[in-house]
Amino acid sequence: MLIIKGIVFAGTATTARHEMVGFVRDVLGLVPAQVTGIEADLFNLPDGSSFAVASPQGMGATQRSLGFLVDDIHHAVRELTAAGVVLDADVSSNERELYVHFRAPDGPLYGLVERL
């Protein structure tokens, strides 16, 4: 059985990316993160989670995304596949995590995240 440890990522894809980045930084007070290998503006939250602001299609074919923390992404992928869940792509990575996207029965894109 797949074991989820928490929610560690939330993201939005918007045509108002520039304005949203300013809002998140200047009004919400979130701290920008400098992470290579990601096509979004990423912000760190005090609990260790992150929030991303991307351009349309920057997170795939979705406007919102949530990332669930797992200990072993490859084990989690095997569990999802065995349950008949279709992955949106192969496991990807950036300098701080491995991740994979999938669609749940409600249709939106979700992710599994393993922190490096």
C-alpha positions in Angstrom: 0.0 0.0 0.0 1.2 3.5 -0.8 2.1 5.6 2.2 1.7 9.3 2.0 3.8 11.3 4.5 2.3 14.7 3.8 1.5 17.4 1.3 4.8 19.2 0.3 3.9 21.0 -2.9 1.1 23.1 -4.3 1.3 24.9 -7.6 -0.7 27.1 -9.9 -0.4 27.7 -13.6 -1.6 31.1 -14.7 -1.5 33.7 -17.5 -0.9 36.3 -14.7 2.4 34.6 -13.6 4.3 37.9 -13.1 1.5 39.5 -11.1 1.0 36.3 -9.1 4.7 36.0 -8.3 4.6 39.6 -6.9 1.5 38.9 -4.9 3.0 35.7 -3.4 6.3 37.4 -2.6 5.2 40.9 -1.6 1.7 40.3 -0.1 1.9 36.8 1.2 5.5 37.2 2.2 6.7 33.8 0.9 10.4 33.4 0.3 11.6 32.8 -3.3 13.6 29.6 -3.7 16.5 29.4 -6.2 16.1 25.9 -7.6 17.5 24.7 -11.0 15.5 22.3 -13.1 12.1 23.8 -12.6 10.1 25.9 -15.0 8.2 27.9 -12.4 8.8 30.5 -9.6 9.2 28.4 -6.5 8.6 29.7 -2.9 9.5 28.0 0.3 7.1 27.9 3.2 8.3 27.6 6.9 7.0 24.0 7.2 9.4 22.9 4.4 6.7 22.7 1.7 6.8 24.8 -1.4 4.4 26.7 -3.7 5.0 27.2 -7.4 3.7 29.7 -9.9 4.0 28.6 -13.5 2.9 29.8 -16.9 0.1 27.9 -18.5 1.1 24.4 -19.3 4.2 24.9 -17.1 3.0 22.1 -14.9 1.4 20.0 -17.7 -2.3 20.2 -18.6 -3.5 21.5 -15.3 -4.1 24.8 -13.5 -3.5 23.5 -10.0 -1.3 20.7 -8.6 -0.7 19.1 -5.2 2.4 17.0 -4.4 2.2 14.2 -1.9 5.4 13.3 0.0 6.6 9.7 -0.3 9.8 8.0 1.0 10.5 6.0 -2.2 9.2 7.4 -5.5 9.9 4.3 -7.5 8.1 2.1 -5.0 5.2 4.6 -5.1 5.1 4.5 -8.9 4.9 0.7 -8.8 2.0 0.9 -6.3 0.1 3.4 -8.5 0.7 1.4 -11.7 -0.5 -1.8 -9.9 -3.7 0.1 -8.9 -4.3 1.0 -12.6 -3.4 4.7 -12.2 -2.0 6.2 -15.4 1.1 8.4 -14.9 1.3 11.6 -16.8 5.0 11.1 -17.5 8.1 9.3 -16.2 9.8 10.3 -12.9 11.4 13.7 -13.3 13.8 15.5 -11.1 15.3 18.9 -10.1 18.1 19.6 -7.7 16.0 18.9 -4.6 13.4 16.3 -5.4 12.2 13.4 -7.6 8.6 13.7 -8.7 6.0 12.1 -11.0 2.5 13.3 -12.0 -0.7 11.3 -12.3 -4.4 11.9 -12.7 -6.8 10.7 -9.9 -10.4 9.8 -10.6 -11.5 13.5 -10.1 -9.4 14.5 -13.2 -6.8 17.1 -11.9 -3.1 16.4 -11.9 -1.5 15.3 -8.7 2.1 14.5 -7.9 4.2 12.2 -5.8 7.4 13.8 -4.4 10.5 12.3 -2.9 12.9 14.8 -1.3 16.6 14.3 -2.1 
